Amino acid sequence: MLPSQSTVTLVRHPRTPAPVVRLIEVHAARSADGGLHLAYCLRGDMARLLIPAPETSGSADGLWEHTCFEAFVGVAGETAYHEFNFSPSGQWAAYAFSGYRERDTTRALCTPPQMRATLTAGRLELEAVLAHECLPPTSGNATLQIALSAVVEAIDTIDGSHSYWALHHPVALPDFHQRAGFALELAPPPAFA
């Protein structure tokens, strides 16, 4: 039986050096109401990273161009999935896809996620809680397949300014939309099972 929660370590894509990041871990858990709770923890040299400054919380495009955390959520056996971007600034984005990189603009997405970011010496933490209605429509009693990822922007560009982190990198270039990268499976919570 699959667990309804898990803590995983993201790995850097081999083509993107990241000497200032030591570790990125993510704890993912299905909530009793069918939602999804994500807790990201990045450890590294925060003084050498570009961390977006706090802004008014709201939906925004292009968050992946700077340091942000991401989750791609699908249901086993289905091609549709949702993408969520969470910025340390407090901004977020949500997108629905009917298949690989095929935007589904007919699907109304969710209420804003509950988010909290904390920056301390050597550590950036971000928590995001997605309500059940934010997830793919058949997710309540189904196993979720999740791709967890992060884009990290460094101040210096000697080694490249962006590094790309994921639970699994299935192709030669960073591509978080690849379904083979949806490597974390979480069972529905007991109330839904």
N, C-alpha and C positions, 0 to 999 in steps of 0.2 A: 504494500500500500504506500502511495506517495505521501510525503508530509505536506502540511498546509502552511509550513514556514521553513525558511532556510537562510543561512548566512553564507555568502560566497565572496571570493576574491576575484576582482577583475584583473585581466592581463593586458599589458600594453601591446598594441599592434607592432610587430617587429620592424615595420618601415617608419615608425615614428618614435624617435628617441625621447626620453623623458627623465633626464638626470635629476630633476628637482622633485619628482614624485616618488615616494617610497612605497606606498600601498594605497589601494582603494578597495574597501570592503562594502558590501551591501547586505542588509538584512531585509528580507521580503517575507511578508506574512499575509495570509487571507484573514480578513476580520470576520467575526461571527455573522455580520449582516451581508457578507459576500463581497465586501470592498477589498482594497489592497493597500497595505501599509508598507512603505519603502523607507529605509534609513540608510543613507550613504555616508561613508566616512573616508575622507581623503587625508592621507598623512604625507607631509613633505615640507619643503622650504617655502612657506607661504609668502615670504618677502620676494621671491622670484616668480611668483605666479600672478597672473592678472585675474583677480576675482571681481566680478561685477558688483558695484556699490549698491546698497539698498535703494529700492525705488518703490513707488506705489504698486501694490500687488495687482496683477491683471494679466490678461492674455496678450502675448506678443510673438511675432514671427522672428526667425533668424537667431534664436537663442543659441543654437548649436555653433554659431560663429565665434563664440566665446566660451569660457568655462561654464559648463552646465552638465547636469546629470539627466539620463534618459532611461525610459522603459518602453519596450515594445511588447504589447500584450495580445496574444491570440488564444484561440481555443483549439485543442487537439482535433485534427481532422478537417479544419476549416482554413481557407486561404485568407480570409479577412483578418485584419488586426488593427489595433490602435497604437498610436505613438504619443508619448508624453515627454515633454521637455520641462525641466525644473531648473531655474537659474537661482544662484545664491542671492540675486537681487530681489527675489520675491516674485518675479514674473514667471509665467508658465505658458505652455502651449499644448494643445491636444488636437490630434488629427486622426481621421478614420481612413482606412485603406480597404478596398475590396480585394486586392491582390498585391503582388510585389510592386511597390511604388505607384499603385493606381489609386489616386485620391478618390474617396467617396464623399462628395460634397452634399449628398442627400441625407446623410446621417447627422442628426443633431447631436452634438457632444455634450459634455457634462457640465455640472456646476463646478466652480473653481475648486481645485484641490486645497486641502488644508496644508499649509507649508510653514516650515520654520528652519532657518539657517543660522548656524553659529560658527564664527571664525575665531580661533584662538591661535596661539603660537604653535605652529607645527600641525595644525588640524583644521579641516573644514568639514562640518557636519551639516547634512540637509535631510530633513524628514518631510515626506509627502504622503498624504492619505487621500486615496481615490475612493469615492463612493461607488457602490455596486453599479449604479446606472451609468457610470463613466466607462465601464468595461464593456467588451463585446457583448451583444445582447443575449447570447446563449451561455454566458460564463457562470451563472449562478451555481448550477450543479455539475459543472464540467471542470476538467483539469485545465488549468491555465498553462500556456507555454509562453515563457517570458525571456526577452533579450534585455539584459541590463547593460548599460554602457555609460561612458563619460567622455566628454571632450574637455581637455585641460589646456589652457592657454598660458604660455610662459612669457615673462617680460623680455628675456633675451632671445634672440633668434639665431644664435650660433648653431644650435642643434635642431632648429625648426621650432616654430612658435607654438604649434599645436601637437598634442599627443592624443591618441584615440585608444580608449580602454573598453574592453567588453569581457563578458564571461567566456565567450568563444568567438574567434575570428575565422569564419569558414572559407574566406576567399583572400586573394593576394592583396587587394586594396581594402582599406577600412570601409565597410558597408554594413551598418547596423540593421538594415531592412532585410537582409538575407534570412530566410526562414530557418536555415540550418543553424543560425546563431541564436535562435530562441531555445536556449539550452537548459533553462531552469523550468521544471515542471512543479506546479503546486496544486495539490488536491483541493477540492472545495472544502469549506469549513464544515464541521460536523452537522450544523443546523441545516445545511443545504444538501448534504450527501444522502 
